[in-house]
């Protein structure tokens, strides 16, 4: 029986769906694996264990829901905002620097949309007026209150039925509007507009139910009495009565609002440089913009995003704001052009995220992530299914986040939090056709993720000994365990303050060596031997399994033939406690006497490692690489010899 050697030196496509398991005709097949769990790939070609997570804080009020939101005040001052019911904690360098009350209950917290610029964050929800969060002079100085708004666009919701005539006292400027019937109220001042006879006037002063003063925005044609069928009153487009916006962004010096309950297909933008003034005025270039989507299908706005262009996602399509030849968006040239009929889910869709000049979003249905990229030739955005070959890892996403190249890692990652608490991690580099999918399955359920200055924070729900705990944890390349505490010092003999692990059987890594597992009691563990650096926590086992080793033979493909694994050569950066296809890597040779290394940590292996001694025949021979204990786990290639 022939022996054949097959090599895999590229893992950048990550895990493929079982439905693609026979597609040996795809080029992606040869840079992918059957399974990649609790690992991440990197664009140079290899894979490594996913970083561990250090506990930042335990939340005692997150059972009803919580959100993690990044806040970048400037290039040097970044914060993590943690929202729970009616409460905001502000973290800087993993410590709470502010703790204030908010008007948002747990339901609103889960559905808030937000946009941040400099010292201000605007948060919106359809059930309440937009709120403004401001960072003051110090890290601890934060205030929140209703966002001021002036000169909102108006709309005729039919609140007032026109009866009788209305006569303007002049054609323009400040005019008196006199009605024959009682159609005016004091509540209309500084919000409502009268439209008729070609003119538009904003009501500024209430005199009586039949008389008000108003300021014209567009002059009346004349001062004749306007009959009932030629005039109407418009109220502010958003209000307590009509609902509030649910989508927000900043773009080109304007604040944009959308997702209104009563005008679901509209968005409007502020005056340039005056975020809270929405005056439409005379449609001058810097004045406010009010626009609606006209289409042959229902297109309720779900998200607005700012990048190279202003993008609007609806339930049925993606739209781009056109400039109409102008260098900027202006009232007279503004238009929303449909790009693709790939929309968002009508309830709780994750916010689209931008990376590498493209936008990633979850299509309605929750099973596919799409990527929208601007094509110069078409002068439009086109979409493609980013998760087509790994659709099984996308499970009704609740959050998307992007970690771009950081000081510790030169890889861009997209993180997709699934409803089941797992996280699909995508290593992406479009120019090199890198899209590597892996799945992180933590001890517990991931509820949310936020990225603050390149650092990934996780909100975890974990049940230990019957107690449910909610934890903020930080991804750390130097840590091997999850839900971890790290202690450093001289001759540490115990680690305390482990209340979040009470009752859990935890692993203990002391100076790189694994000590016996213990159950946390009284929030503490006692070490078997003193150490200078100690990690205590839980472990998510990394595992990578190749596709079946089915090389091409002179008489055709080896698919489905009986085969046996003879030996495997791993090319590594560094590994420890590794097994290959069930066989442990021989880490050291034991001597006797003074040279014995029994009291040292298992060595970290580098370079090429040969493993053999395998037995058994199979029609789908695979190589499974995993660990028996935490430690370095970084592999860049393998060569397997199989007998067929």
NORUR-V710207 format. One record per backbone hydrogen bond with DSSP energy under -1.0 kcal/mol. CO is the residue of the C=O (numbers start at 0). NH is the residue of the N-H. If there is no record, write none. Layout:
CO&NH + CO&NH
This chain:
1&643 + 3&641 + 5&639 + 7&637 + 10&13 + 12&436 + 13&32 + 16&19 + 17&20 + 19&22 + 21&23 + 22&25 + 27&30 + 28&31 + 30&12 + 32&15 + 34&544 + 35&438 + 36&542 + 37&49 + 39&47 + 41&44 + 44&10 + 45&41 + 46&634 + 47&39 + 51&475 + 52&483 + 53&473 + 56&471 + 61&64 + 66&82 + 68&80 + 70&78 + 76&72 + 76&73 + 78&70 + 79&90 + 80&68 + 81&88 + 82&66 + 83&86 + 86&83 + 87&99 + 88&81 + 89&96 + 89&97 + 90&79 + 91&94 + 94&91 + 97&89 + 99&87 + 103&85 + 104&108 + 105&109 + 107&110 + 107&111 + 112&123 + 114&121 + 116&119 + 118&134 + 119&116 + 120&132 + 121&114 + 122&130 + 123&112 + 124&127 + 125&243 + 129&146 + 130&122 + 131&144 + 132&120 + 133&142 + 137&140 + 140&135 + 142&133 + 144&131 + 149&277 + 152&236 + 154&156 + 154&234 + 164&179 + 165&225 + 166&177 + 170&219 + 172&215 + 174&213 + 175&168 + 176&211 + 177&166 + 180&182 + 184&187 + 185&188 + 187&190 + 187&191 + 191&202 + 192&233 + 193&200 + 194&231 + 195&198 + 196&220 + 198&195 + 199&216 + 199&217 + 200&193 + 201&214 + 202&189 + 204&212 + 207&210 + 208&182 + 208&183 + 209&178 + 210&206 + 210&207 + 211&176 + 212&203 + 212&204 + 213&174 + 214&201 + 217&199 + 225&165 + 226&229 + 231&194 + 233&192 + 234&154 + 238&242 + 242&238 + 246&257 + 248&255 + 250&253 + 252&272 + 253&250 + 254&269 + 255&248 + 256&267 + 257&245 + 257&246 + 262&265 + 263&300 + 264&292 + 266&290 + 267&256 + 268&288 + 270&273 + 273&276 + 275&149 + 276&270 + 278&287 + 279&282 + 283&286 + 285&271 + 288&268 + 290&266 + 299&314 + 302&312 + 304&310 + 308&306 + 309&320 + 310&304 + 311&318 + 312&301 + 312&302 + 313&343 + 316&313 + 317&338 + 317&339 + 318&311 + 319&336 + 322&325 + 329&333 + 334&321 + 336&319 + 339&317 + 339&341 + 342&363 + 352&359 + 354&357 + 357&354 + 358&371 + 359&352 + 360&369 + 362&365 + 365&395 + 367&362 + 368&385 + 368&386 + 369&360 + 370&383 + 371&358 + 372&381 + 374&378 + 374&379 + 379&374 + 381&372 + 383&370 + 383&385 + 384&387 + 386&389 + 388&16 + 389&392 + 390&393 + 394&418 + 398&416 + 400&414 + 402&412 + 408&405 + 411&427 + 412&402 + 413&425 + 414&400 + 415&423 + 416&397 + 416&398 + 417&420 + 420&445 + 421&417 + 422&439 + 423&415 + 424&437 + 425&413 + 426&435 + 428&431 + 428&433 + 429&432 + 433&428 + 435&426 + 436&14 + 437&424 + 438&37 + 439&422 + 441&443 + 444&460 + 447&458 + 449&456 + 451&454 + 454&451 + 455&474 + 456&449 + 457&472 + 458&446 + 458&447 + 459&470 + 460&444 + 461&468 + 463&466 + 466&463 + 468&461 + 469&58 + 470&459 + 471&55 + 471&56 + 472&457 + 473&53 + 475&51 + 475&478 + 478&51 + 480&52 + 481&537 + 483&54 + 484&535 + 486&533 + 491&530 + 492&526 + 494&524 + 497&500 + 498&501 + 500&503 + 503&519 + 505&517 + 506&536 + 507&514 + 508&534 + 509&512 + 512&509 + 517&505 + 519&502 + 520&523 + 522&497 + 523&520 + 524&494 + 530&491 + 531&488 + 532&510 + 533&486 + 534&508 + 535&484 + 536&506 + 537&481 + 542&36 + 543&624 + 544&33 + 544&34 + 547&549 + 550&557 + 552&555 + 555&552 + 557&560 + 562&617 + 563&642 + 566&640 + 567&610 + 568&638 + 569&608 + 570&635 + 570&636 + 571&606 + 573&633 + 574&604 + 576&627 + 577&584 + 578&625 + 579&582 + 582&579 + 592&595 + 596&599 + 604&574 + 606&571 + 608&569 + 610&567 + 617&562 + 620&548 + 622&545 + 623&580 + 624&543 + 625&578 + 631&575 + 632&48 + 633&572 + 633&573 + 634&46 + 636&570 + 637&7 + 638&568 + 639&5 + 640&565 + 640&566 + 641&3 + 642&563
